[in-house]
Amino acid sequence: MSRDRSQDLLQLAGWTAVGAGAVTAVLTVLTIGVFVLLATAGLATVLARRAGRRFAGPGLIAGAGLMPLYVGYLNRGGPGMVCTTTRGGGSCVQEWSPWPWVAAGLCLVGIGVASGLLRRRSRSRAATAGK
């Protein structure tokens, strides 16, 4: 793998983490959201200064899709009442259908990754045309 390609993938992964952190911070604003936002802002600052902003948009979109995927994972037993038993007793919870969450998450992650790949491809074509 070439160095440019690995750097591009790392930048996309970093901006994806920023997107996931931003969504998590907004959704958990009443609990840990402020702390998550501070860490996310720090990572965004480091990425913007060192790596550049070329993959910021695609990474933020892909990162925003990680939270719906996680919600879909948490509701993987649904829809309906899901009961678990333990040695000390049991509990039942009402779970949502995971499929709308998974679909939304996969769409966002797919759009982010595809636009990142298109952005990388257009940059490499421009560099080749300039030679």
CYANA upper distance limits for C-alpha pairs under 8 A (distance plus 0.5 A):
  1 MET  CA      5 ARG  CA      7.09
  1 MET  CA      6 SER  CA      7.16
  2 SER  CA      6 SER  CA      6.86
  3 ARG  CA      7 GLN  CA      6.61
  4 ASP  CA      8 ASP  CA      6.56
  5 ARG  CA      9 LEU  CA      6.70
  6 SER  CA     10 LEU  CA      6.64
  7 GLN  CA     11 GLN  CA      6.60
  8 ASP  CA     12 LEU  CA      6.66
  8 ASP  CA     55 PHE  CA      8.32
  8 ASP  CA    120 ARG  CA      8.09
  9 LEU  CA     13 ALA  CA      6.57
 10 LEU  CA     14 GLY  CA      6.51
 11 GLN  CA     15 TRP  CA      6.67
 11 GLN  CA     47 LEU  CA      7.93
 11 GLN  CA     51 ALA  CA      6.97
 11 GLN  CA     55 PHE  CA      6.97
 12 LEU  CA     16 THR  CA      6.51
 12 LEU  CA     55 PHE  CA      6.01
 12 LEU  CA     56 ALA  CA      7.76
 12 LEU  CA     58 PRO  CA      7.81
 12 LEU  CA     59 GLY  CA      5.69
 12 LEU  CA    116 GLY  CA      7.70
 13 ALA  CA     17 ALA  CA      6.77
 13 ALA  CA     59 GLY  CA      7.26
 14 GLY  CA     18 VAL  CA      6.92
 14 GLY  CA     43 LEU  CA      8.36
 14 GLY  CA     47 LEU  CA      7.69
 14 GLY  CA     59 GLY  CA      7.91
 15 TRP  CA     19 GLY  CA      6.72
 15 TRP  CA     44 ALA  CA      7.73
 15 TRP  CA     47 LEU  CA      8.01
 15 TRP  CA     55 PHE  CA      7.34
 15 TRP  CA     56 ALA  CA      5.97
 15 TRP  CA     57 GLY  CA      8.48
 15 TRP  CA     58 PRO  CA      8.37
 15 TRP  CA     59 GLY  CA      4.95
 15 TRP  CA     60 LEU  CA      6.26
 15 TRP  CA     63 GLY  CA      7.88
 16 THR  CA     20 ALA  CA      6.69
 16 THR  CA     58 PRO  CA      8.29
 16 THR  CA     59 GLY  CA      4.59
 16 THR  CA     60 LEU  CA      5.77
 16 THR  CA     61 ILE  CA      7.87
 16 THR  CA     62 ALA  CA      6.17
 16 THR  CA     63 GLY  CA      4.62
 16 THR  CA     64 ALA  CA      8.20
 17 ALA  CA     21 GLY  CA      6.49
 17 ALA  CA     40 THR  CA      8.42
 17 ALA  CA     59 GLY  CA      8.18
 17 ALA  CA     60 LEU  CA      8.31
 17 ALA  CA     63 GLY  CA      6.38
 18 VAL  CA     22 ALA  CA      6.56
 18 VAL  CA     40 THR  CA      5.98
 18 VAL  CA     41 ALA  CA      8.20
 18 VAL  CA     43 LEU  CA      7.26
 18 VAL  CA     44 ALA  CA      6.69
 18 VAL  CA     59 GLY  CA      8.19
 18 VAL  CA     60 LEU  CA      6.98
 18 VAL  CA     63 GLY  CA      7.34
 19 GLY  CA     23 VAL  CA      6.82
 19 GLY  CA     59 GLY  CA      7.05
 19 GLY  CA     60 LEU  CA      4.51
 19 GLY  CA     61 ILE  CA      7.11
 19 GLY  CA     62 ALA  CA      7.59
 19 GLY  CA     63 GLY  CA      4.65
 19 GLY  CA     64 ALA  CA      5.74
 20 ALA  CA     24 THR  CA      6.61
 20 ALA  CA     60 LEU  CA      7.81
 20 ALA  CA     62 ALA  CA      8.47
 20 ALA  CA     63 GLY  CA      4.69
 20 ALA  CA     64 ALA  CA      5.66
 20 ALA  CA     65 GLY  CA      7.96
 20 ALA  CA     66 LEU  CA      6.62
 20 ALA  CA     67 MET  CA      7.12
 21 GLY  CA     25 ALA  CA      6.46
 21 GLY  CA     36 VAL  CA      6.86
 21 GLY  CA     37 LEU  CA      7.29
 21 GLY  CA     40 THR  CA      6.08
 21 GLY  CA     63 GLY  CA      8.23
 22 ALA  CA     26 VAL  CA      6.77
 22 ALA  CA     36 VAL  CA      8.17
 22 ALA  CA     37 LEU  CA      6.76
 22 ALA  CA     40 THR  CA      7.01
 22 ALA  CA     64 ALA  CA      8.32
 23 VAL  CA     27 LEU  CA      6.69
 23 VAL  CA     64 ALA  CA      6.48
 23 VAL  CA     67 MET  CA      7.61
 24 THR  CA     28 THR  CA      6.50
 24 THR  CA     33 GLY  CA      7.31
 24 THR  CA     36 VAL  CA      7.81
 24 THR  CA     67 MET  CA      7.58
 25 ALA  CA     29 VAL  CA      6.12
 25 ALA  CA     32 ILE  CA      7.74
 25 ALA  CA     33 GLY  CA      4.42
 25 ALA  CA     34 VAL  CA      6.95
 25 ALA  CA     35 PHE  CA      8.31
 25 ALA  CA     36 VAL  CA      5.89
 25 ALA  CA     37 LEU  CA      5.77
 26 VAL  CA     33 GLY  CA      6.76
 27 LEU  CA     33 GLY  CA      7.65
 28 THR  CA     32 ILE  CA      6.35
 28 THR  CA     33 GLY  CA      5.06
 29 VAL  CA     33 GLY  CA      4.43
 29 VAL  CA     34 VAL  CA      6.59
 32 ILE  CA     36 VAL  CA      6.82
 33 GLY  CA     37 LEU  CA      6.43
 34 VAL  CA     38 LEU  CA      6.76
 35 PHE  CA     39 ALA  CA      6.92
 36 VAL  CA     40 THR  CA      6.52
 37 LEU  CA     41 ALA  CA      6.43
 38 LEU  CA     42 GLY  CA      6.70
 39 ALA  CA     43 LEU  CA      6.77
 40 THR  CA     44 ALA  CA      6.60
 41 ALA  CA     45 THR  CA      6.59
 42 GLY  CA     46 VAL  CA      6.80
 43 LEU  CA     47 LEU  CA      6.61
 44 ALA  CA     48 ALA  CA      6.47
 45 THR  CA     49 ARG  CA      6.68
 46 VAL  CA     50 ARG  CA      6.46
 46 VAL  CA     51 ALA  CA      8.22
 47 LEU  CA     51 ALA  CA      5.53
 47 LEU  CA     52 GLY  CA      6.76
 47 LEU  CA     53 ARG  CA      7.98
 48 ALA  CA     52 GLY  CA      5.22
 48 ALA  CA     53 ARG  CA      6.00
 53 ARG  CA     57 GLY  CA      8.49
 54 ARG  CA    119 ARG  CA      8.47
 55 PHE  CA     59 GLY  CA      6.34
 55 PHE  CA    116 GLY  CA      6.68
 55 PHE  CA    119 ARG  CA      8.28
 56 ALA  CA     60 LEU  CA      6.45
 57 GLY  CA     61 ILE  CA      6.80
 57 GLY  CA    112 GLY  CA      8.09
 58 PRO  CA     62 ALA  CA      6.66
 58 PRO  CA    111 ILE  CA      7.98
 58 PRO  CA    112 GLY  CA      4.67
 58 PRO  CA    113 VAL  CA      6.83
 58 PRO  CA    114 ALA  CA      8.45
 58 PRO  CA    115 SER  CA      6.25
 58 PRO  CA    116 GLY  CA      5.71
 59 GLY  CA     63 GLY  CA      6.43
 59 GLY  CA    112 GLY  CA      6.43
 59 GLY  CA    113 VAL  CA      7.83
 59 GLY  CA    116 GLY  CA      7.85
 60 LEU  CA     64 ALA  CA      6.59
 60 LEU  CA    112 GLY  CA      7.88
 61 ILE  CA     65 GLY  CA      7.17
 61 ILE  CA    108 LEU  CA      6.43
 61 ILE  CA    109 VAL  CA      7.16
 61 ILE  CA    111 ILE  CA      7.71
 61 ILE  CA    112 GLY  CA      5.48
 62 ALA  CA     66 LEU  CA      7.51
 62 ALA  CA    108 LEU  CA      5.99
 62 ALA  CA    109 VAL  CA      4.44
 62 ALA  CA    110 GLY  CA      7.46
 62 ALA  CA    111 ILE  CA      7.44
 62 ALA  CA    112 GLY  CA      4.85
 62 ALA  CA    113 VAL  CA      6.86
 63 GLY  CA     67 MET  CA      8.21
 63 GLY  CA    109 VAL  CA      7.38
 64 ALA  CA     68 PRO  CA      8.32
 64 ALA  CA    105 GLY  CA      8.19
 64 ALA  CA    108 LEU  CA      7.31
 64 ALA  CA    109 VAL  CA      8.04
 65 GLY  CA     69 LEU  CA      7.00
 65 GLY  CA    104 ALA  CA      7.44
 65 GLY  CA    105 GLY  CA      4.57
 65 GLY  CA    106 LEU  CA      7.07
 65 GLY  CA    107 CYS  CA      7.88
 65 GLY  CA    108 LEU  CA      5.25
 65 GLY  CA    109 VAL  CA      5.62
 66 LEU  CA     70 TYR  CA      6.74
 66 LEU  CA    105 GLY  CA      6.50
 66 LEU  CA    109 VAL  CA      7.67
 67 MET  CA     71 VAL  CA      6.77
 67 MET  CA    105 GLY  CA      7.67
 68 PRO  CA     72 GLY  CA      6.60
 68 PRO  CA    101 TRP  CA      5.49
 68 PRO  CA    102 VAL  CA      6.83
 68 PRO  CA    104 ALA  CA      7.06
 68 PRO  CA    105 GLY  CA      5.41
 69 LEU  CA     73 TYR  CA      6.69
 69 LEU  CA    101 TRP  CA      6.55
 69 LEU  CA    102 VAL  CA      5.55
 69 LEU  CA    104 ALA  CA      8.25
 69 LEU  CA    105 GLY  CA      5.45
 69 LEU  CA    106 LEU  CA      7.72
 70 TYR  CA     74 LEU  CA      6.72
 71 VAL  CA     75 ASN  CA      6.82
 71 VAL  CA     98 PRO  CA      7.85
 71 VAL  CA    101 TRP  CA      7.02
 72 GLY  CA     76 ARG  CA      6.57
 72 GLY  CA     97 SER  CA      8.13
 72 GLY  CA     98 PRO  CA      4.71
 72 GLY  CA     99 TRP  CA      7.16
 72 GLY  CA    100 PRO  CA      8.23
 72 GLY  CA    101 TRP  CA      5.48
 72 GLY  CA    102 VAL  CA      5.83
 73 TYR  CA     98 PRO  CA      7.36
 73 TYR  CA    102 VAL  CA      8.41
 74 LEU  CA     98 PRO  CA      8.42
 75 ASN  CA     79 PRO  CA      8.00
 75 ASN  CA     95 GLU  CA      5.99
 75 ASN  CA     96 TRP  CA      6.40
 75 ASN  CA     97 SER  CA      7.05
 75 ASN  CA     98 PRO  CA      5.78
 76 ARG  CA     97 SER  CA      7.99
 76 ARG  CA     98 PRO  CA      6.11
 77 GLY  CA     82 VAL  CA      6.95
 77 GLY  CA     95 GLU  CA      7.52
 77 GLY  CA     98 PRO  CA      8.49
 78 GLY  CA     82 VAL  CA      7.30
 78 GLY  CA     94 GLN  CA      8.13
 78 GLY  CA     95 GLU  CA      5.32
 78 GLY  CA     96 TRP  CA      5.85
 78 GLY  CA     97 SER  CA      5.56
 78 GLY  CA     98 PRO  CA      7.08
 79 PRO  CA     94 GLN  CA      8.06
 79 PRO  CA     95 GLU  CA      5.79
 79 PRO  CA     96 TRP  CA      5.12
 79 PRO  CA     97 SER  CA      4.71
 79 PRO  CA     98 PRO  CA      7.74
 80 GLY  CA     94 GLN  CA      5.95
 80 GLY  CA     95 GLU  CA      5.88
 80 GLY  CA     96 TRP  CA      7.05
 80 GLY  CA     97 SER  CA      8.22
 81 MET  CA     92 CYS  CA      6.97
 81 MET  CA     93 VAL  CA      6.10
 81 MET  CA     94 GLN  CA      4.91
 81 MET  CA     95 GLU  CA      6.68
 82 VAL  CA     92 CYS  CA      5.96
 82 VAL  CA     93 VAL  CA      5.94
 82 VAL  CA     94 GLN  CA      6.68
 82 VAL  CA     95 GLU  CA      7.26
 83 CYS  CA     90 GLY  CA      7.61
 83 CYS  CA     91 SER  CA      6.12
 83 CYS  CA     92 CYS  CA      4.54
 83 CYS  CA     93 VAL  CA      6.92
 84 THR  CA     90 GLY  CA      6.00
 84 THR  CA     91 SER  CA      6.06
 84 THR  CA     92 CYS  CA      6.84
 85 THR  CA     89 GLY  CA      6.37
 85 THR  CA     90 GLY  CA      4.53
 85 THR  CA     91 SER  CA      7.04
 86 THR  CA     90 GLY  CA      5.99
 97 SER  CA    101 TRP  CA      8.41
 98 PRO  CA    102 VAL  CA      6.64
 99 TRP  CA    103 ALA  CA      6.45
100 PRO  CA    104 ALA  CA      6.64
101 TRP  CA    105 GLY  CA      6.58
102 VAL  CA    106 LEU  CA      6.48
103 ALA  CA    107 CYS  CA      6.60
104 ALA  CA    108 LEU  CA      6.76
105 GLY  CA    109 VAL  CA      6.58
106 LEU  CA    110 GLY  CA      6.27
107 CYS  CA    111 ILE  CA      6.52
108 LEU  CA    112 GLY  CA      6.61
109 VAL  CA    113 VAL  CA      6.59
110 GLY  CA    114 ALA  CA      6.39
111 ILE  CA    115 SER  CA      6.49
112 GLY  CA    116 GLY  CA      6.61
113 VAL  CA    117 LEU  CA      6.67
114 ALA  CA    118 LEU  CA      6.65
115 SER  CA    119 ARG  CA      6.50
116 GLY  CA    120 ARG  CA      6.67
117 LEU  CA    121 ARG  CA      6.55
118 LEU  CA    122 SER  CA      6.56
119 ARG  CA    123 ARG  CA      6.76
120 ARG  CA    124 SER  CA      6.76
121 ARG  CA    125 ARG  CA      6.65
122 SER  CA    126 ALA  CA      6.61
123 ARG  CA    127 ALA  CA      6.70
124 SER  CA    128 THR  CA      6.64
125 ARG  CA    129 ALA  CA      6.53
126 ALA  CA    130 GLY  CA      6.67
127 ALA  CA    131 LYS  CA      7.23
